[in-house]
Amino acid sequence: TRYDVPKLTLQLLSVEPPKPETVALDEVRYTKLGSQLRSLLFSSLLSLKLGSLHPGYAEIPFLSSLHSTLQILAPEDPAPYRDLLLHKTVDVCVNKVPGINRDTLQRVVESTVDAVIQESEEDPVLRLLRRRLMEYITEVSLTRKPALPKGFELVQEQVVKCGETFLKLVDFNRKVYGPHYAKILKEMSS
């Protein structure tokens, strides 16, 4: 069905090689999209966790500035820049609220960075954000106009762009491979 294609495509992104040809041929694009989604998850999770530490960290101008800094340091996947992101985020936060406990701040930022990089299922906030983001992308790929998922207000433009990119990939694969796989599936079910 129409709903199965984007849902299955999302599942295929986590399959270990060898991947189906529909994914393998676009693997570079899917990998880039996955990196962008991790970056959005990182910024969103970090903004929520910092905001719970001190009201100053929940201010939109501060969060926007921090997000811009993080995007310059790690425009896509945060993994290769883990230590840089960790130190720069802590420094920016200490400058914003000088009296904050640096060890607590360090722990929160480090656990956030690591949870996103390791794609942890243990952080309930990250799990919720990831689920909301995947539901949004699935809805977009069904050519619906879903509301922006809660928790992503800071990065809403990038979330919309990722949804559009995923829609293009799914539509392209549906058009190119749909008839081929429909024939195979029909033969298998006979």
N, C-alpha and C positions, 0 to 999 in steps of 0.2 A: 504494500500500500504506500501511498504518498508519505505517510508519517514514518514508515520504517526506514526509508532511505537516509534521512538525516540522522536518525537515531543510530542506525547501523554504522553510518560513517563515523560518528563520534566514537563508537565502540572500537571500530577498526583502527583508530588513531593510537590506541594503547596496545595493539597486537605486536608481539615480537616478530622480527623478520623470520621467514619471508612473508611479506605482506601481499595481499591481493593486488593485481596489476592496477586496479582503479585507484588504489591508495599509493602504490609504489611509484607510479608515473608522476604523481603530484606531491611526492613526499617532501620535497623542499618547501612547497607552499604550506603544507599541513604542519611541518615542523616550525616554520616561521609563525604561523597562526598560534600554535601551541605555546611558543615562547612569548608572544604578545599577551596571550590569555594569562600566563603565569605572572607576567609583569603587572597586569591589571589586578589580579588577585592579591599580589604583594602590596601594591599601593592602597587598595581598599582595606585589606586586613590591617595593615599598619596604621592607617588613619583611624580605624575603629579602636584598636588597642591603645594607641597613644592618647586618644580622646578620653579614654577611661582612666588614664594616669593623672591628667591635669587638664582643667578647662582651657588653658592656653593652647593646648595641642589640638583642641577641637575647632579652633577658629579657622574658617574657610581660607582667609588669606595665607595663614601659616601652612595649612595643608596643601594648598595650591603651589606655594613656593617649594615646599618639600617634595611634592610630586614632580615638579619641573626639574628639580635638582636630581632626583632619582632617575628620571627619564634620560637626562644627559649622561649620567654615569652608566646606566644600564638600560638602553632603549628597548630591549626585548627581554631576553631571559636573564633573571637575576643571578643564576647559578655561577657563571664565571666571575662575577664581581662581588661575591658574597662578603669578603672582608672589607672591601672598599665601601660597599653599601652600609655595612654595619657601623664602621667608624664614622662615616660622614653623617649618617642619620643621628647617631648619638651626639656628635658635635653640634649639629644644627639644633637638636632638641635642648641640649644644655645651654646653648646661647639664648634660646627662647625663654626658658624657665631656669635661671641660674641655680636656684636652691633645690632642684630635683635630685633625688638620690640616683647618682650615676650608675651604681650597681643594678638597681631595679630597672632603670631605663635600659641598660645594656642587656639584661636578661630578657626583657620584653621584646626588644628589637631583634636579638639573636634568635629567640624562639620563633618569631614571626618569619624571619628570613629562612631559617632552616625548615620550618613547616611547609612553606611554599616550594622551596627547592626540592625537598624530599617527597612532595605531594602527599603529605601526611593526612591520614584519615582520623587522627586522634584529636585534632583541634576542632571543636564543634563549630566555632565561628567560621573557620576556613571551609569546613564541610558544607555549611549552609551557603556561604558565598559561592563556592564551586557549583553546588546544585542550582542555585539561582542563575548563575551565568550560563550553565549548560542548557537549562530550560529556556532561557532567553534566546540563545543561539538556535536551538531547535525550532522555536516558534518563528524566528526570523526566516529560517530555511524553508519553512512551510508557507512563506510569503504572507505571513500575518504581520501585524504591526503591534507587537507587544509593548507594554510599558517597560521602561528601564528598570532592571531589578534593583531592589533596595540594597543599599550598601555600596553602590557604584556611582553615586552622584558626582563624586570628585573626578571620575574618569569617563563620564558618560559619552563624550565624543569618540573616544577610543573603543568603547564597548560597541557602539553603533557601527563603527568601521569594521570591527572584527566580525560582527554579525553579517554585514554585507559581504565580506570576503568569504565567509563560510557558505553563504547562499550561492555565490558565484561558483565555488568549487563543487558544491552538491549538484547544482543545475547542470554544470558542464559534464560531470560524471554521469548524471542521469541521462542526458542527451546522447552522449557518446557510447556508453556501455549498457544502457537500459535495454535496448532491443536484443543485444547479444545475451545478456543474462536472463531476460525474460524467456528466451528460447531454451536455454539450459534448464531453467527452473521448471518450465513446462514439460520438458522431456523427463526430468527427474520425478515429477509428480505423476506421470502417466504410468 
